[in-house]
Amino acid sequence: MTAVDFTAFVDRLAAASGEAILPFFRTSVGVEDKGHGGGFDPVTAADKAGESVMRALIRETFPEHGIVGEEHGDDRTDAEFVWVLDPIDGTRSFILGMPIWGTLIGLTRGGAPCFGLMNQPFVGERFFGDGASASYAGRGGQRRLRTRSCARIEDALMMSTSPTMFTEEERATFDAVSRDAKLTRWGADCYGYAMLAAGHVDLVIEADLKPFDIVALIPIVEGAGGVVTTWDGGPATDGGRIIAAGDKRLHALALERLARR
């Protein structure tokens, strides 16, 4: 893959998935519950259509690559390059008509994230990075993304998706950080990480994430100067309990606070 070929291809993936998903947005789209009584886990025809079109393009263009997808399973996960797809990260917001969702397109090489893109086709925003740099494309053109300086938890603006993602013990651990932050807001999904990369949010702490929830976001946050790990400081690629910070000093302080619980 040359740089030009790759850029054109991921643009095509983003555009095609957006074209498949948007006709369903703010309509009476049917909702299935994948939770089967274990908590509401919605999926729609839009999720399935968005992933299907991306998988078809990847197989057509890079048949040797693997794919991990939320809706249609895994294929060739032992390949050197593996695409990690979440067609609608934030399905709950999607079915409520709220534009706080995005399509996550991640790529790993040898198991490590090497590229990520978050596309929000309704508002026309894209956030993308390769771990070394990150950029935004949307209203006002394209610009580099940089996290902002925030060395203290007391000054931090913090986000998370939902209190229901935590166990009782994890929620107490989360609160150990949240109660000292300047502001905590719920309802983030992928946008929390995008806003952290853009310098508007300082800290994101979550749990119960799957690889397709986080892989695409790691190169964006890291490319903008931030840090993404598990709560014990390990790699975030496999999901689980995740912490992202725009400032390495804040990340270290938050990890220490989480470890006390």
C-alpha positions in Angstrom: 0.0 0.0 0.0 1.4 3.4 -1.0 0.5 6.4 1.0 -1.7 7.7 -1.9 -3.4 4.4 -2.4 -4.1 4.0 1.3 -5.5 7.5 1.7 -7.8 7.1 -1.2 -8.9 3.7 0.0 -9.8 4.8 3.6 -11.6 7.8 2.1 -13.6 5.4 0.0 -14.4 3.2 3.0 -15.6 6.2 4.9 -17.7 7.5 2.1 -19.3 4.1 1.3 -20.1 3.3 4.9 -21.7 6.8 5.3 -23.8 6.3 2.2 -25.0 3.0 3.5 -25.8 4.2 7.0 -27.3 7.7 6.5 -30.6 6.7 4.8 -31.5 5.0 8.1 -30.6 7.9 10.4 -33.6 9.7 12.0 -36.1 7.2 10.5 -38.2 4.5 12.2 -35.4 2.0 11.7 -36.0 -1.4 13.4 -33.9 -2.2 16.4 -32.8 -5.7 17.5 -31.5 -6.5 21.0 -28.3 -8.5 21.0 -28.2 -8.5 24.8 -30.8 -11.3 25.0 -31.8 -10.2 28.5 -28.3 -9.4 29.7 -28.7 -5.7 29.2 -29.9 -3.7 26.1 -27.4 -4.1 23.3 -29.0 -2.6 20.2 -28.2 -3.3 16.5 -29.9 -1.9 13.5 -30.0 -2.5 9.7 -27.8 0.6 9.4 -25.0 -1.1 11.5 -25.2 -4.2 9.3 -25.3 -2.3 6.0 -22.4 -0.1 7.0 -20.2 -3.0 8.0 -21.2 -5.1 4.9 -20.1 -2.5 2.4 -16.8 -1.9 4.2 -16.0 -5.6 4.3 -16.8 -6.0 0.6 -14.5 -3.2 -0.3 -11.7 -4.6 1.9 -12.0 -8.1 0.4 -12.1 -6.7 -3.1 -9.0 -4.5 -2.6 -6.9 -6.4 0.0 -8.0 -10.0 -0.1 -5.0 -11.0 2.0 -6.1 -8.8 4.9 -8.0 -9.9 8.0 -11.2 -8.3 9.3 -12.6 -8.0 12.8 -16.2 -6.5 12.8 -18.8 -5.9 15.4 -21.7 -7.2 13.4 -20.4 -9.9 11.0 -17.6 -11.6 13.0 -13.9 -12.2 12.4 -12.0 -13.3 9.3 -8.3 -14.1 9.0 -7.3 -12.5 12.3 -3.8 -14.0 12.0 -3.0 -11.9 8.9 -0.3 -9.2 9.0 -2.9 -6.5 8.4 -6.3 -6.7 10.1 -9.1 -4.2 9.8 -11.1 -3.6 12.9 -14.6 -2.1 12.1 -17.4 -0.7 14.1 -20.0 0.7 11.7 -21.9 2.7 14.3 -20.1 3.3 17.6 -22.9 4.9 19.5 -25.9 2.9 18.3 -28.0 4.1 21.3 -27.4 7.7 20.2 -28.1 6.7 16.6 -31.6 5.3 17.4 -32.4 8.4 19.5 -31.6 10.6 16.5 -28.6 12.2 18.3 -25.5 12.7 16.1 -23.1 11.6 18.8 -22.0 8.4 16.9 -19.4 7.6 14.4 -18.0 4.9 12.1 -14.7 3.5 13.4 -12.2 2.1 10.9 -9.0 0.8 12.4 -6.1 -1.1 11.0 -3.5 -3.2 12.9 -0.2 -4.5 11.6 1.2 -7.4 13.6 -1.5 -6.9 16.2 -0.6 -3.2 16.9 -2.8 -0.4 15.8 -1.2 1.6 12.9 -4.1 3.7 11.6 -7.5 4.8 12.8 -10.4 6.9 11.4 -13.6 8.1 13.0 -16.1 9.3 10.4 -19.3 11.1 11.3 -21.1 11.4 8.0 -24.2 13.3 9.2 -22.2 16.3 10.5 -19.4 15.8 7.9 -16.4 15.3 10.3 -13.5 12.9 10.1 -10.8 12.4 12.7 -7.8 10.2 11.7 -4.3 9.4 12.8 -1.4 6.9 12.5 0.0 7.2 16.0 2.6 9.8 14.9 0.2 12.5 13.9 -3.5 13.1 13.8 -5.8 15.3 11.8 -9.4 16.6 11.5 -11.3 17.1 8.2 -14.6 18.8 8.2 -16.2 22.3 8.5 -13.4 24.8 8.0 -11.1 22.4 6.1 -8.4 20.1 7.4 -6.1 20.8 10.4 -3.7 18.9 12.7 -5.1 17.6 16.0 -3.2 18.3 19.3 -4.2 17.4 22.8 -4.0 20.1 25.4 -1.9 20.5 28.6 -3.6 19.5 31.8 -1.4 18.3 34.6 -4.0 18.0 37.5 -7.1 16.0 37.9 -8.7 19.0 39.5 -8.4 20.9 36.2 -9.5 18.0 34.0 -12.6 17.9 31.9 -13.6 14.2 31.8 -16.0 12.1 29.7 -17.4 8.5 29.7 -20.1 6.8 27.8 -22.5 5.4 30.4 -22.5 4.5 34.1 -24.0 1.1 33.1 -20.7 0.1 31.5 -19.2 -0.3 34.9 -19.6 -3.0 37.5 -20.3 -1.8 41.0 -16.6 -2.1 41.9 -15.5 -0.4 38.7 -18.0 2.5 39.3 -16.5 3.1 42.7 -13.0 3.2 41.1 -14.2 5.6 38.4 -15.7 7.8 41.0 -12.4 8.0 42.8 -11.2 10.0 39.8 -14.4 11.7 38.7 -15.3 13.3 42.0 -12.1 15.4 41.9 -12.3 16.3 38.2 -13.6 19.8 37.3 -16.3 18.4 35.1 -17.6 14.9 34.1 -20.1 14.3 31.3 -21.7 11.1 30.1 -22.7 10.1 26.6 -19.3 10.1 24.9 -18.9 6.9 22.8 -16.2 7.6 20.2 -16.7 11.4 20.3 -15.1 11.5 23.8 -11.8 10.3 22.4 -12.1 12.5 19.3 -12.7 15.6 21.5 -9.7 14.6 23.6 -7.5 14.4 20.5 -8.9 17.8 19.5 -7.9 19.4 22.8 -11.4 19.9 24.3 -11.5 17.0 26.7 -8.7 15.9 29.1 -9.6 12.5 30.3 -11.8 9.5 29.2 -12.3 6.5 31.5 -14.4 3.6 30.4 -14.9 -0.2 30.9 -16.3 -3.2 29.1 -15.0 -2.1 25.7 -14.4 -4.5 22.8 -11.5 -4.2 20.4 -13.7 -2.6 17.7 -14.7 0.1 20.2 -11.1 1.3 20.7 -8.6 0.1 18.1 -9.4 2.9 15.6 -9.2 5.6 18.3 -5.8 4.7 19.7 -3.7 6.0 16.7 -5.9 9.2 16.7 -5.3 10.0 20.4 -1.7 9.0 20.3 -1.1 10.8 17.1 -2.5 14.0 18.7 -0.1 13.6 21.7 -2.3 11.7 24.1 -2.0 8.3 25.9 -4.4 5.3 25.8 -4.0 2.3 28.0 -5.9 -0.1 30.2 -6.5 0.8 33.8 -3.3 -1.1 34.8 -1.2 0.7 32.2 -1.2 -2.1 29.6 -2.0 -2.0 25.8 -5.6 -1.0 25.0 -5.9 -3.0 21.8 -8.0 -5.8 23.3 -10.4 -3.3 25.0 -11.6 -3.9 28.5 -11.1 -1.1 31.1 -9.7 1.9 29.2 -8.2 5.2 30.2 -7.2 7.9 27.7 -5.6 11.2 28.6 -4.4 14.2 26.6 -1.5 14.9 29.0 1.0 12.2 30.1 1.2 13.7 33.6 -2.6 13.5 34.0 -2.6 9.9 32.7 0.0 9.0 35.4 -2.0 10.6 38.2 -5.3 9.1 37.1 -3.7 5.6 36.9 -2.4 6.0 40.4 -5.8 7.0 41.6 -7.4 4.0 39.9 -4.8 1.6 41.4 -5.7 2.7 44.9 -9.1 1.1 44.7 
